[in-house]
Amino acid sequence: MELSTSTNTLAAFKHVTVAGDQIYPSFELRLILNYLESQGEHRWCAQLLERIGLKASDLEMPFISAYQALLALEYFVEEKYQPGMGCDIAANYRLADIGSIGQCLGHCATLGQALEITVDYYQLLGSFTDITNLLSHNLLTNRLVNVVNLPARIQQFLFELTVKGLITIGYELSGKTVPINEVRFQTELSDQELIMYQQKFGCSIEGNQTFDEWDLDLSFSEIPVLHNDSELLPQHLALLESDLQNHKGLVDDIDEILSCSPGDYPDPDMIAHALGLSSRTLRRRLKQLGTSYSALMNKVRCQSAIKLIHQNQMTNEQIASYLGFSDAANFQHAFKKWTGKTPSFYRG
């Protein structure tokens, strides 16, 4: 089947207008294509790589560009994806496949410590979504938040990869099944799909929910990692940080500065000075990357706001002040423009 160029596919670029030269872990696309090739889709996979401007050897490097990764996902979901396929792909995940973060996870003492690292370095696990942890009674709820308004089917596919990937890697680490109590999909699921997901995840499934999320029994946090040497974990975390620093692009650098400056964001001239650039050069480079300082700042504000709302410990007035808005009304207006939802939606 030839790859098509549809309106939906071209619209993928609208979802990465703030991605610029941001990096994205290459293993996700590599494993997707490995799966498709095992199904006889060699020609389609070769066409995909050509269309997004990559060679097969590029997928052996740690990172590719975020816009290339998202365009590949858009093509894949349009042309090949069927519900449950993300589970089949993630069932083949191995620590050795996921780069430097896999080495770190293998040196954790417990699954709880491994989960903390995956949350801290979630950008290395291949998702355009954010993850939020919510603690309630004896359950830890992990929620995937679609902060860049991905199409629903891409979000569904990434959710499958995330949950099944957790189960697969958790079993490799510990030799035990990760105790997931329930998985909830935003997508409305047919009876057949509910049964299919129950079989693939081994737990209760709900469809047509407010968020894509899953509940973990807190007992998972004490499950020991087999054959670990936790004394080496700091060394591997340092290598992971070095790996990130060596591959970051301009947008990643600006994101890092803005994320550390809530409510007192530096202006573009200050950003340029911090990065050793002239203000004119910074504006030109961001324009070439299809983004701008204001777009990047809005993305950081949006992500920070959603995390704060999910923690449910701050009012809209407090969040507005924290993020540098003059009042709650201006914050709520901006939030609705960013996400299409009100802050109260995310407090649900």
Residue, then its C-alpha position, 0 to 999 in steps of 0.5 A: m500500500e502506498l503512503s498517502t498525503s492527506t489533510n490529516t497527515l499534513a496537519a501533523f505539523k500543527h502539533v509540532t509548531v513548538a517542537g522545533d529541533q527538539i529531540y525524540p528517542s528513536f527506539e519507538l519508531r525503530l520498534i514500530l517498524n520492526y513490528l511492521e516488517s515482521q508482518g511483511e510491511h517492508r515496502w511500506c516501512a521503506q516508504l515511510l522513512e523516505r517520506i520523513g527524511l530518515k534512513a534506517s541507520d538513523l534509527e540506530m542513533p539515540f535520537i531523531s527530530a520530534y517533528q519527524a517522529l510525530l509525522a511518522l506516527e501520523y502516517f502509521v496511525e492513518e495507514k496501519y494502526q488497529p486498536g491493540m497494536g500498541c500492546d503488541i509492539a510494546a510486548n517486545y520492549r526490552l531494557a536493551d532497546i530503550g537506550s541509556i534510561g534502560q541501563c538506569l532502570g536495570h540498576c534500580a533497587t525496586l520497581g518504585q524507584a524505576l517508576e520515579i526515574t521514568v517519570d523524571y526522564y519521561q521525554l526519553l521514553g518516546s511520548f508527546t504526552d505528559i505523565t502525572n502521578l496521583l496518590s489516593h489510598n492504596l493506589l497510584t494513578n498514572r495519567l497521560v495528559n495530551v498537552v499538545n492536542l494530539p489526534a485521538r487515535i495517536q493518543q490511544f496508540l501512545f497510551e497502549l505503548t505506555v501501559k503495555g511497555l510498563i508491564t513488559i519492562g516491569y516483568e523483565l526487571s522483577g520477574k513479577t507481573v506489575p499489579i495494575n488494577e484498572v486501565r481507563f481509556q478516553t476512547e469509547l470502546s466496543d464490547q469486543e475492544l474491552i475484552m481485547y484490552q482486558q486480555k492484553f493488560g490483564c486487568s479491568i478496562e473502562g472506556n469513554q473516560t475523562f482521562d487516559e490513566w491506569d491505577l497501580d497497587l502501591s505494593f508495586s513500589e516495594i517489588p525488588v529489581l532482580h540482579n541489580d547493582s544499585e550502587l552503580l545507579p548514580q553513575h548511570l544517571a550521570l551518563l544519561e544526563s550527559d547523553l541528554q546534554n550532548h543531543k539537545g537542540l535550541v528549543d530544548d535549551i530554551d524549554e529548560i530555562l523557562s521551566c526553571s523560571p515560573g512566574d518570572y520568565p526571562d525575556p527573549d534578549m535574556i534568553a539569547h544572552a544566556l545561550g551566547l546568541s544575539s537577539r536577532t540570531l535567536r529570533r531568526r533561528l526560532k523562525q527557521l524552526g517554525t516556532s517562536y519565543s512566545a509559543l515556547m513560553n505558552k507551552v511551558r506555562c500550559q504544561s506547568a499549569i496542568k501539573l499544578i491543577h492535577q496536584n489539586q493543591m492550588t487554586n486558579e488564583q494561586i496558579a495564575s500568580y505562580l505562572g505570572f498572570s495578572d489575575a485568574a481570569n487571564f489565566q483561565h482565558a489563556f488555558k482555554k485557548w491552549t487546551g480547549k478545556t477549562p482548568s476545572f476539566y483537569r481537576g476531575 
